[in-house]
Amino acid sequence: MVKKRLYRSRKERMIAGVCGGIGKYLNTDPTIIRLIWAVVTIISFGLGILVYFLAWIIIPEKTSRII
């Protein structure tokens, strides 16, 4: 069984690649993740921005392996 890992995307990024990485992890379009994140941020009076910056710090960026 292949273990899935969550990484920030290097290709699908607007700011830091957090939503792109989550979209890839969930096998969905990153635009949908961005829209959901924006709605949650508006509803929670900006808490989504803080969560985004924490995810930016915690989730590692996908590095390319050269063998």
KEVEXMAR-750933 format. One record per atom (N, C-alpha, C): residue number from 0; x negated, y, z negated. Coordinates in steps of 0.05 Angstrom, whole numbers, plus 5000, padded with zeros to 4 digits. Layout:
BEGIN
{rec NUM, {X, Y, Z}}
...
***
This chain:
BEGIN
{rec 0, {4983, 4976, 5000}}
{rec 0, {5000, 5000, 5000}}
{rec 0, {4982, 5025, 5000}}
{rec 1, {4989, 5044, 5018}}
{rec 1, {4973, 5068, 5020}}
{rec 1, {4983, 5089, 5000}}
{rec 2, {4965, 5100, 4985}}
{rec 2, {4971, 5120, 4964}}
{rec 2, {4973, 5147, 4977}}
{rec 3, {4996, 5161, 4974}}
{rec 3, {4999, 5188, 4985}}
{rec 3, {4988, 5208, 4965}}
{rec 4, {4974, 5228, 4976}}
{rec 4, {4963, 5249, 4959}}
{rec 4, {4973, 5276, 4969}}
{rec 5, {4977, 5294, 4951}}
{rec 5, {4987, 5321, 4957}}
{rec 5, {4963, 5340, 4961}}
{rec 6, {4961, 5352, 4984}}
{rec 6, {4940, 5371, 4990}}
{rec 6, {4952, 5396, 5002}}
{rec 7, {4938, 5419, 4999}}
{rec 7, {4946, 5443, 5014}}
{rec 7, {4938, 5439, 5043}}
{rec 8, {4955, 5448, 5060}}
{rec 8, {4951, 5445, 5089}}
{rec 8, {4931, 5465, 5099}}
{rec 9, {4914, 5457, 5118}}
{rec 9, {4896, 5476, 5131}}
{rec 9, {4908, 5486, 5157}}
{rec 10, {4927, 5472, 5169}}
{rec 10, {4939, 5480, 5194}}
{rec 10, {4965, 5494, 5190}}
{rec 11, {4983, 5483, 5174}}
{rec 11, {5010, 5494, 5170}}
{rec 11, {5009, 5513, 5146}}
{rec 12, {4997, 5536, 5149}}
{rec 12, {4995, 5555, 5127}}
{rec 12, {5003, 5582, 5135}}
{rec 13, {5016, 5596, 5116}}
{rec 13, {5023, 5624, 5119}}
{rec 13, {5005, 5640, 5100}}
{rec 14, {5003, 5631, 5075}}
{rec 14, {4986, 5644, 5056}}
{rec 14, {4964, 5625, 5047}}
{rec 15, {4972, 5604, 5033}}
{rec 15, {4951, 5586, 5022}}
{rec 15, {4955, 5557, 5030}}
{rec 16, {4976, 5551, 5044}}
{rec 16, {4981, 5523, 5053}}
{rec 16, {4996, 5506, 5034}}
{rec 17, {5007, 5518, 5012}}
{rec 17, {5022, 5502, 4992}}
{rec 17, {5047, 5490, 5004}}
{rec 18, {5064, 5506, 5017}}
{rec 18, {5089, 5496, 5029}}
{rec 18, {5083, 5477, 5052}}
{rec 19, {5062, 5482, 5067}}
{rec 19, {5055, 5464, 5089}}
{rec 19, {5046, 5437, 5078}}
{rec 20, {5031, 5437, 5056}}
{rec 20, {5023, 5412, 5044}}
{rec 20, {5046, 5396, 5032}}
{rec 21, {5065, 5411, 5019}}
{rec 21, {5088, 5398, 5008}}
{rec 21, {5105, 5386, 5031}}
{rec 22, {5108, 5402, 5053}}
{rec 22, {5123, 5392, 5076}}
{rec 22, {5111, 5367, 5087}}
{rec 23, {5085, 5366, 5090}}
{rec 23, {5072, 5342, 5100}}
{rec 23, {5075, 5318, 5081}}
{rec 24, {5073, 5323, 5055}}
{rec 24, {5076, 5302, 5035}}
{rec 24, {5105, 5291, 5036}}
{rec 25, {5125, 5308, 5040}}
{rec 25, {5153, 5299, 5041}}
{rec 25, {5162, 5292, 5069}}
{rec 26, {5145, 5293, 5089}}
{rec 26, {5152, 5288, 5117}}
{rec 26, {5175, 5305, 5126}}
{rec 27, {5173, 5331, 5121}}
{rec 27, {5193, 5349, 5130}}
{rec 27, {5180, 5374, 5142}}
{rec 28, {5195, 5391, 5155}}
{rec 28, {5185, 5415, 5167}}
{rec 28, {5177, 5435, 5145}}
{rec 29, {5154, 5447, 5145}}
{rec 29, {5145, 5466, 5125}}
{rec 29, {5163, 5491, 5124}}
{rec 30, {5176, 5497, 5146}}
{rec 30, {5194, 5520, 5146}}
{rec 30, {5218, 5516, 5127}}
{rec 31, {5228, 5492, 5125}}
{rec 31, {5249, 5486, 5107}}
{rec 31, {5240, 5489, 5078}}
{rec 32, {5215, 5480, 5072}}
{rec 32, {5204, 5483, 5045}}
{rec 32, {5201, 5513, 5039}}
{rec 33, {5192, 5529, 5058}}
{rec 33, {5188, 5557, 5054}}
{rec 33, {5215, 5571, 5048}}
{rec 34, {5236, 5564, 5063}}
{rec 34, {5262, 5575, 5059}}
{rec 34, {5273, 5568, 5031}}
{rec 35, {5270, 5543, 5023}}
{rec 35, {5279, 5535, 4997}}
{rec 35, {5264, 5549, 4975}}
{rec 36, {5237, 5552, 4979}}
{rec 36, {5220, 5566, 4960}}
{rec 36, {5229, 5595, 4957}}
{rec 37, {5235, 5608, 4980}}
{rec 37, {5244, 5636, 4979}}
{rec 37, {5270, 5639, 4964}}
{rec 38, {5289, 5621, 4969}}
{rec 38, {5315, 5623, 4955}}
{rec 38, {5311, 5619, 4925}}
{rec 39, {5295, 5599, 4918}}
{rec 39, {5290, 5594, 4889}}
{rec 39, {5276, 5618, 4876}}
{rec 40, {5258, 5631, 4891}}
{rec 40, {5244, 5654, 4880}}
{rec 40, {5264, 5677, 4875}}
{rec 41, {5283, 5681, 4894}}
{rec 41, {5303, 5703, 4891}}
{rec 41, {5321, 5696, 4867}}
{rec 42, {5331, 5671, 4866}}
{rec 42, {5349, 5664, 4845}}
{rec 42, {5336, 5665, 4817}}
{rec 43, {5311, 5658, 4816}}
{rec 43, {5297, 5657, 4790}}
{rec 43, {5283, 5684, 4783}}
{rec 44, {5290, 5705, 4797}}
{rec 44, {5279, 5732, 4792}}
{rec 44, {5248, 5732, 4794}}
{rec 45, {5237, 5719, 4814}}
{rec 45, {5209, 5720, 4819}}
{rec 45, {5192, 5698, 4807}}
{rec 46, {5204, 5679, 4792}}
{rec 46, {5188, 5658, 4780}}
{rec 46, {5175, 5640, 4801}}
{rec 47, {5187, 5638, 4824}}
{rec 47, {5175, 5622, 4846}}
{rec 47, {5148, 5632, 4855}}
{rec 48, {5143, 5659, 4852}}
{rec 48, {5117, 5670, 4859}}
{rec 48, {5096, 5660, 4840}}
{rec 49, {5102, 5660, 4814}}
{rec 49, {5083, 5650, 4794}}
{rec 49, {5077, 5620, 4799}}
{rec 50, {5098, 5605, 4805}}
{rec 50, {5095, 5576, 4810}}
{rec 50, {5077, 5572, 4835}}
{rec 51, {5081, 5589, 4855}}
{rec 51, {5066, 5586, 4880}}
{rec 51, {5036, 5591, 4874}}
{rec 52, {5030, 5612, 4859}}
{rec 52, {5002, 5617, 4853}}
{rec 52, {4989, 5595, 4835}}
{rec 53, {5005, 5584, 4817}}
{rec 53, {4995, 5561, 4801}}
{rec 53, {4990, 5537, 4819}}
{rec 54, {5008, 5532, 4838}}
{rec 54, {5004, 5510, 4857}}
{rec 54, {4979, 5515, 4874}}
{rec 55, {4975, 5540, 4882}}
{rec 55, {4951, 5547, 4898}}
{rec 55, {4926, 5540, 4883}}
{rec 56, {4926, 5544, 4857}}
{rec 56, {4902, 5538, 4841}}
{rec 56, {4899, 5508, 4836}}
{rec 57, {4922, 5494, 4831}}
{rec 57, {4921, 5466, 4822}}
{rec 57, {4918, 5447, 4845}}
{rec 58, {4933, 5451, 4867}}
{rec 58, {4932, 5432, 4890}}
{rec 58, {4907, 5436, 4906}}
{rec 59, {4891, 5415, 4910}}
{rec 59, {4867, 5417, 4926}}
{rec 59, {4872, 5420, 4956}}
{rec 60, {4854, 5433, 4970}}
{rec 60, {4857, 5436, 4998}}
{rec 60, {4847, 5411, 5012}}
{rec 61, {4860, 5403, 5033}}
{rec 61, {4852, 5380, 5049}}
{rec 61, {4826, 5386, 5063}}
{rec 62, {4806, 5369, 5059}}
{rec 62, {4780, 5373, 5072}}
{rec 62, {4777, 5351, 5093}}
{rec 63, {4764, 5359, 5114}}
{rec 63, {4760, 5340, 5136}}
{rec 63, {4735, 5323, 5131}}
{rec 64, {4737, 5297, 5135}}
{rec 64, {4715, 5279, 5131}}
{rec 64, {4701, 5274, 5157}}
{rec 65, {4675, 5277, 5157}}
{rec 65, {4659, 5272, 5180}}
{rec 65, {4641, 5248, 5173}}
{rec 66, {4645, 5226, 5188}}
{rec 66, {4630, 5202, 5181}}
{rec 66, {4610, 5197, 5204}}
***
